[in-house]
């Protein structure tokens, strides 16, 4: 695992995208010998230089209360701050088809990590379906100085059948089930829609990196994320985007990697945070500012990945977006 001083980026390196048709297995993601170069950004693209290196967020201790957990999970990253994380995949034995993913916030200068979230792929689901829980560390009343862990459900990620679209929700009830049989409201609120991720279909089988579109609601003027709990399909992020009503939405894309003739592969500069080639590797940007990396995710070992994000997204959104990259995309590869 690469480490770096919290005030400086490590030596620049590039992680590559090799190019070989996917076999459908979500782990056969190394491409090889792809000659399709990516589209160069148009001349009208606005580029904003940022000479100030962002400050790395430091979590000084484990999360001790649900309020702390909710603040960390749902509050957008502070301006000019980068949150550095590590994701470990566990898929031994019976969990090979239904792995767990544990997210840790890491301090690059010291190597210290804190486990804050776990995603569990659910069984008996016709589509990919993850439940995300947060981890609390509670003082053990029977053992002074010891801690007990407690899991709190925070949200979920669900895909369509082809794995080309994913929706991110907070913990809550489906709007169609908001009333029980007696007509009374349930204990949980209607789920909040936190975002959606679309993968461009690749029906003709052209080789190359995945293309992602990420949909969110814009933040308020004071930098807060407004609650959005749609009660009908027409009000969802996906419906608004597909109907051309994306004016008030934040639309992000993965940054197009560049073709490297020397290595015969697609490359992106991850500043040393990603070290292995994988179709899962990506960086998220806005079309008006391709130099500001909102989020980046990629592989460092077979089952170890790094995840970094900045304003305007929050930790739960970043983790959920990363989860969408793990599954095989039947119509994309």
C-alpha positions as CSV (number, residue, x, y, z in Angstrom):
1,X,0.0,0.0,0.0
2,X,1.5,3.3,-1.0
3,X,1.9,5.9,1.7
4,X,2.6,9.7,1.4
5,X,3.0,12.8,3.5
6,X,-0.4,14.3,4.1
7,X,0.7,17.7,2.7
8,X,2.3,16.4,-0.5
9,X,1.4,14.0,-3.3
10,X,3.6,11.0,-3.9
11,X,5.7,10.7,-7.0
12,X,3.4,10.7,-10.1
13,X,2.7,7.3,-11.5
14,X,0.1,6.0,-13.9
15,X,-2.3,3.0,-13.6
16,X,-3.1,1.4,-16.9
17,X,-6.2,-0.1,-18.5
18,X,-5.2,-3.2,-20.5
19,X,-7.7,-4.3,-23.1
20,X,-9.1,-7.7,-23.6
21,X,-12.8,-8.7,-23.9
22,X,-14.4,-9.4,-20.6
23,X,-15.4,-13.0,-20.0
24,X,-18.3,-11.9,-17.8
25,X,-16.3,-12.6,-14.6
26,X,-16.1,-9.5,-12.6
27,X,-12.4,-10.3,-11.8
28,X,-11.3,-10.7,-15.4
29,X,-11.0,-7.0,-15.9
30,X,-7.4,-6.6,-17.2
31,X,-7.6,-5.4,-20.8
32,X,-4.8,-5.9,-23.4
33,X,-3.9,-4.4,-26.8
34,X,-6.8,-2.1,-27.4
35,X,-6.3,0.4,-30.2
36,X,-9.4,2.5,-29.7
37,X,-8.2,5.9,-28.4
38,X,-10.6,7.8,-26.2
39,X,-12.3,11.0,-27.3
40,X,-10.3,14.2,-26.6
41,X,-12.2,16.9,-24.6
42,X,-13.7,19.6,-26.8
43,X,-12.1,23.1,-27.1
44,X,-15.0,24.6,-25.1
45,X,-14.1,22.6,-22.0
46,X,-13.3,25.0,-19.1
47,X,-10.2,24.1,-17.2
48,X,-9.6,25.6,-13.8
49,X,-6.1,25.4,-12.2
50,X,-5.8,24.7,-8.5
51,X,-2.2,25.2,-7.3
52,X,-3.3,24.5,-3.7
53,X,-2.9,20.9,-2.7
54,X,-5.9,19.7,-0.7
55,X,-5.5,18.9,3.0
56,X,-6.0,15.2,3.9
57,X,-8.9,14.5,6.3
58,X,-7.8,12.8,9.5
59,X,-10.2,10.7,11.6
60,X,-8.5,10.9,15.0
61,X,-10.3,7.9,16.6
62,X,-13.0,5.3,15.9
63,X,-16.6,6.4,15.6
64,X,-18.3,6.4,19.1
65,X,-21.9,7.6,18.4
66,X,-24.6,7.4,15.8
67,X,-24.5,11.2,15.4
68,X,-20.8,11.0,14.6
69,X,-21.4,8.2,12.1
70,X,-24.2,10.1,10.4
71,X,-22.1,13.3,10.1
72,X,-19.3,11.3,8.6
73,X,-21.5,9.3,6.2
74,X,-23.9,12.0,4.9
75,X,-22.0,15.3,5.2
76,X,-20.2,16.4,2.0
77,X,-16.4,16.6,2.3
78,X,-15.1,20.0,3.3
79,X,-13.8,22.4,0.7
80,X,-10.1,21.8,-0.2
81,X,-10.1,18.6,1.7
82,X,-9.4,15.1,0.4
83,X,-10.7,12.0,2.3
84,X,-8.4,9.0,1.7
85,X,-9.9,5.5,2.1
86,X,-9.1,1.9,1.6
87,X,-11.5,-0.9,0.6
88,X,-10.8,-4.5,1.4
89,X,-12.8,-7.3,-0.3
90,X,-13.5,-10.5,1.6
91,X,-14.8,-13.4,-0.5
92,X,-13.5,-16.6,1.0
93,X,-15.5,-19.8,1.3
94,X,-19.3,-19.3,1.0
95,X,-18.8,-15.6,0.5
96,X,-17.1,-15.9,-2.9
97,X,-20.3,-15.1,-4.8
98,X,-21.6,-12.7,-2.1
99,X,-18.5,-10.8,-0.9
100,X,-18.2,-8.2,1.8
101,X,-16.4,-4.9,1.3
102,X,-14.9,-3.1,4.3
103,X,-14.1,0.6,4.1
104,X,-11.4,2.1,6.2
105,X,-10.4,5.8,6.4
106,X,-6.7,5.9,6.4
107,X,-4.1,8.5,7.4
108,X,-1.4,8.5,4.7
109,X,1.3,10.0,6.8
110,X,1.1,7.4,9.7
111,X,-0.6,4.5,8.0
112,X,-3.3,4.4,10.7
113,X,-6.7,3.2,9.6
114,X,-10.2,3.1,11.1
115,X,-13.0,0.8,9.9
116,X,-16.1,2.8,9.4
117,X,-18.4,1.0,6.9
118,X,-19.1,-2.5,5.5
119,X,-21.1,-3.4,2.4
120,X,-22.7,-6.8,2.1
121,X,-23.9,-8.2,-1.2
122,X,-27.3,-9.7,-0.5
123,X,-28.3,-13.3,-1.4
124,X,-31.6,-14.3,-3.1
125,X,-31.7,-11.1,-5.2
126,X,-32.4,-11.1,-8.9
127,X,-30.1,-8.0,-9.3
128,X,-27.0,-6.8,-7.6
129,X,-28.0,-5.5,-4.2
130,X,-25.7,-4.2,-1.4
131,X,-26.6,-3.1,2.1
132,X,-24.2,-0.6,3.7
133,X,-23.7,-0.5,7.4
134,X,-21.7,1.8,9.6
135,X,-19.5,0.6,12.5
136,X,-19.8,2.1,16.0
137,X,-17.3,1.4,18.8
138,X,-19.1,1.4,22.1
139,X,-17.4,1.2,25.5
140,X,-17.8,-2.3,27.0
141,X,-19.3,-1.8,30.5
142,X,-17.9,-5.1,31.6
143,X,-14.3,-4.5,30.5
144,X,-12.8,-1.0,31.2
145,X,-10.8,0.2,28.2
146,X,-12.4,-2.4,25.9
147,X,-14.9,-1.6,23.1
148,X,-17.9,-3.4,21.5
149,X,-18.8,-2.9,17.9
150,X,-22.3,-2.2,16.7
151,X,-23.6,-2.0,13.1
152,X,-26.1,0.6,12.0
153,X,-27.7,0.3,8.6
154,X,-27.0,3.4,6.5
155,X,-28.1,2.7,3.0
156,X,-28.2,0.4,0.0
157,X,-27.3,0.1,-3.6
158,X,-29.4,-1.7,-6.2
159,X,-28.8,-2.3,-9.9
160,X,-31.0,-3.2,-12.8
161,X,-30.8,-6.7,-14.4
162,X,-28.0,-5.9,-16.8
163,X,-25.9,-4.0,-14.3
164,X,-26.0,-0.8,-16.4
165,X,-27.8,1.4,-13.9
166,X,-27.5,1.6,-10.1
167,X,-29.5,3.7,-7.5
168,X,-28.1,4.7,-4.1
169,X,-30.5,5.0,-1.2
170,X,-30.4,5.9,2.4
171,X,-31.9,3.4,4.9
172,X,-35.7,3.8,4.7
173,X,-38.8,2.3,3.3
174,X,-40.0,2.0,-0.3
175,X,-42.6,4.7,-1.1
176,X,-45.1,2.0,-2.2
177,X,-44.7,0.4,1.3
178,X,-45.0,3.6,3.4
179,X,-48.2,2.4,5.0
180,X,-48.7,-0.9,6.8
181,X,-51.9,-2.9,6.6
182,X,-53.6,-0.7,9.1
183,X,-52.9,2.4,7.1
184,X,-50.5,3.9,9.6
185,X,-47.1,5.2,8.7
186,X,-44.2,2.9,9.5
187,X,-41.4,3.7,11.9
188,X,-38.8,4.4,9.1
189,X,-39.1,7.4,6.8
190,X,-39.3,7.1,3.0
191,X,-35.8,6.3,1.7
192,X,-33.7,9.2,0.5
193,X,-32.3,9.0,-3.0
194,X,-28.6,9.8,-2.8
195,X,-27.6,9.3,-6.4
196,X,-27.6,7.1,-9.5
197,X,-24.8,5.6,-11.7
198,X,-25.3,4.8,-15.3
199,X,-22.8,2.7,-17.4
200,X,-23.0,3.2,-21.2
201,X,-24.1,0.0,-22.9
202,X,-21.6,-1.6,-25.2
203,X,-24.0,-3.8,-27.3
204,X,-21.7,-3.9,-30.3
205,X,-18.7,-5.1,-28.3
206,X,-16.3,-2.3,-28.9
207,X,-13.2,-2.6,-26.6
208,X,-12.2,0.1,-24.2
209,X,-12.7,1.5,-20.7
210,X,-16.1,1.8,-19.1
211,X,-18.0,5.0,-19.4
212,X,-19.9,6.2,-16.4
213,X,-22.5,8.9,-15.7
214,X,-23.1,9.8,-12.1
215,X,-26.3,11.7,-11.1
216,X,-26.8,13.7,-7.8
217,X,-28.7,16.6,-6.6
218,X,-26.9,19.9,-6.4
219,X,-26.0,21.2,-2.9
220,X,-27.7,24.2,-1.3
221,X,-25.9,27.6,-1.2
222,X,-24.6,26.8,2.3
223,X,-23.0,23.5,1.0
224,X,-25.6,21.1,2.4
225,X,-27.2,18.2,0.5
226,X,-31.0,18.7,0.3
227,X,-33.1,15.7,1.3
228,X,-34.8,14.1,-1.7
229,X,-37.3,11.3,-1.1
230,X,-39.2,10.7,-4.4
231,X,-42.6,9.0,-4.0
232,X,-43.1,8.3,-7.7
233,X,-40.9,6.9,-10.5
234,X,-41.2,10.1,-12.5
235,X,-39.5,12.1,-9.7
236,X,-36.4,9.9,-9.5
237,X,-33.0,11.0,-10.7
238,X,-32.9,8.5,-13.5
239,X,-36.3,9.6,-14.8
240,X,-35.4,13.3,-14.7
241,X,-32.2,12.7,-16.5
242,X,-33.7,10.5,-19.2
243,X,-36.5,12.9,-19.7
244,X,-34.1,15.8,-20.3
245,X,-34.9,17.5,-17.0
246,X,-31.3,17.5,-15.6
247,X,-31.0,21.3,-15.2
248,X,-31.0,21.1,-11.4
249,X,-29.0,17.9,-11.2
250,X,-25.2,17.5,-10.7
251,X,-24.0,15.3,-13.6
252,X,-20.5,13.9,-13.3
253,X,-18.6,11.5,-15.6
254,X,-15.6,9.3,-15.3
255,X,-12.5,11.0,-16.8
256,X,-11.5,9.5,-20.2
257,X,-8.1,7.8,-20.0
258,X,-5.5,8.5,-22.7
259,X,-4.1,5.9,-25.0
260,X,-0.4,5.2,-24.4
261,X,1.4,3.9,-27.5
262,X,4.4,2.8,-25.5
263,X,2.5,0.6,-23.1
264,X,-0.4,-0.1,-25.6
265,X,-2.9,0.6,-22.9
266,X,-5.2,3.3,-21.6
267,X,-3.7,5.3,-18.7
268,X,-4.8,7.7,-16.0
269,X,-2.7,9.6,-13.5
270,X,-3.7,8.5,-10.0
271,X,-0.7,10.2,-8.3
272,X,0.6,6.9,-6.9
273,X,-2.7,5.9,-5.2
274,X,-3.5,3.2,-7.7
275,X,-0.8,0.8,-8.9
276,X,-2.5,-2.1,-10.7
277,X,-4.3,-2.2,-14.1
278,X,-8.0,-2.9,-13.8
279,X,-11.2,-2.0,-15.7
280,X,-12.5,-1.0,-12.3
281,X,-10.1,2.0,-12.0
282,X,-11.7,5.4,-12.6
283,X,-11.7,9.1,-11.8
284,X,-14.8,11.2,-11.5
285,X,-14.9,14.8,-12.8
286,X,-17.4,17.4,-14.0
287,X,-17.3,18.3,-17.7
288,X,-16.6,21.9,-16.9
289,X,-13.4,21.2,-14.9
290,X,-11.5,18.1,-15.9
291,X,-8.6,18.9,-13.5
292,X,-10.6,18.7,-10.3
293,X,-10.9,15.0,-9.4
294,X,-14.1,14.7,-7.4
295,X,-13.4,11.0,-6.7
296,X,-10.9,8.3,-7.7
297,X,-11.0,4.6,-7.1
298,X,-8.6,1.8,-8.1
299,X,-6.8,-1.4,-7.4
300,X,-3.5,-1.8,-5.5
301,X,-3.7,-5.5,-4.8
302,X,-6.0,-8.3,-5.8
303,X,-8.5,-7.6,-3.1
304,X,-7.4,-4.1,-1.9
305,X,-8.5,-0.8,-3.4
306,X,-8.0,2.9,-2.7
307,X,-10.9,5.4,-2.7
308,X,-10.4,9.1,-2.4
309,X,-13.1,11.8,-2.6
310,X,-13.6,15.5,-2.2
311,X,-16.4,18.1,-2.1
312,X,-19.3,17.9,-3.1
313,X,-19.8,14.2,-2.4
314,X,-20.1,12.4,1.0
315,X,-18.6,9.2,2.2
316,X,-21.7,7.1,1.7
317,X,-22.1,8.3,-1.9
318,X,-18.4,7.6,-2.6
319,X,-18.5,4.1,-1.2
320,X,-21.7,3.3,-3.1
321,X,-20.3,4.5,-6.4
322,X,-17.2,2.4,-5.9
323,X,-19.4,-0.7,-5.2
324,X,-21.1,-0.3,-8.6
325,X,-17.8,-1.0,-10.3
326,X,-17.3,-4.5,-8.9
327,X,-20.0,-6.4,-10.7
328,X,-19.7,-7.7,-14.3
329,X,-21.6,-5.5,-16.7
330,X,-23.4,-7.9,-19.1
331,X,-24.2,-5.1,-21.6
332,X,-21.1,-3.1,-21.2
333,X,-18.1,-5.4,-21.9
